[in-house]
Amino acid sequence: MSEDNLTPAALEAAGALGGSPDPGYTWPIEPEVRANLEAWRDMKFGVIIHWGIYSAIGQGGSWSLHRDDLGWFTDPPADWNGTDAAYQDWYYDQARTFVGEEFDASEWARLCADAGMRYCVFTTKHHDGFCMYDSHYTNLKSTSESSGLRRDVLREVCDAFREEGLTMGAYFSLADWSRAEYWDRALPIRDRFHNYDIAARPRAWERFKDFTRDQLEEVVEGYGPFNMVWLDAGWVREPHEPIGMEKIAATLRAHDPGLMIVHREVHGPFENYRTPEQEIPDDILHYPWESCMTLQREWCAMSRDEASKPVEEIVANLVRIVARGGNYLLGIGLDATGHMPDSVRDSLERIGTWMTACGEGVYGTRVPEDPPQVESLDGAISWYLTEKPQEAGTALYAFGIPAEGRELDATSLRVDRPVGAVTLLGSDGRSLALDESSGRIEVPASPTQGAVGLRIELA
């Protein structure tokens, strides 16, 4: 697969109304939530896993049910020929063929832990409404006798990832295209939004709000503890589709007072951190945020031999994100059988090698408050800084990413403050040559792939 084919869809999936008004980030007022948020910021690196009916038909998500043509991301399978209504019937019927015979949550959890990931967000329910857990409010679920899976996938994932030491988050779509209280199929359906007049049918919308809150509560109560609920479908919001976030938050936090709520792209008190999708902000952001980006082309594997993006790109993304104050949520996914593509396995293993060598400059770090100037003396490397409070002061870390088309060869840099010592990460504590008078540091060829890491002790 060519690099061009790994370019994700240009679809504003979360905030499809064009983004809500931005009054600025709102810090949580609840002390338990604030403490959980700071612990999450220390984790830095997580994984989001998509799996659902869409995987069984070679799709990257349930967007093929969308009733407007937004490009290939919303296209049904190439061999489909029929009406939108017939396609929706056919789509849900594929739950019977969705068996997932190769799925092993323990294997995925081990590889993600070995890759250095500290938390996992799993898709409990995508926009199609199919639950990957044993919901008491619908039969459209992985445990149903009409499902080919016939297993509680969320339970398996939570148990396996927690056993490996990762904390869990629950992805949940606030839209549900399977519900008559959202999409009334007796009426025309034209896009992703509800298709009736809420003011004329308030009881129908109240039933949908109650259903949504009930499902979220059963996830948090029955499968927790979670460090966050990651609420997708950010178009479900005031005033167009008022879902009652105040009541949802109160209900969920009655079970877990520290639970973070991430109402994606809906700025305000229920967006405990922000989630730019498939992009990295250009500048340092001084509030909690997380870039969610795919390892493959899409959020899950659409073929058994799915290609992955170069590990050098993933490592460079991690460095840029952490140095700008964010977390990196890497999206991986299974194919129809639950098989892990070889490219994903290889990427996770190589990412883990880099994290083992350089993770001390990633975990628990923040943007330096008063950073020195770090200058590349040959123009071959761009340098990014993090810092971590220590008992004896503050540790400063510098990560170098080669310019496009360049290798991680030997290089040199200058720091504009007195430096006491420099250690090359991944080299068993090797100290580097330092010219104290000029601040020049000689860096050998990197022992790590994608980015070179240095620990710098300022004099």
Order of alpha helices (4+ residues) and beta strands (2+ residues): alpha-beta-alpha-alpha-alpha-beta-alpha-beta-alpha-beta-alpha-beta-beta-alpha-beta-alpha-beta-beta-beta-beta-beta-beta-beta-beta
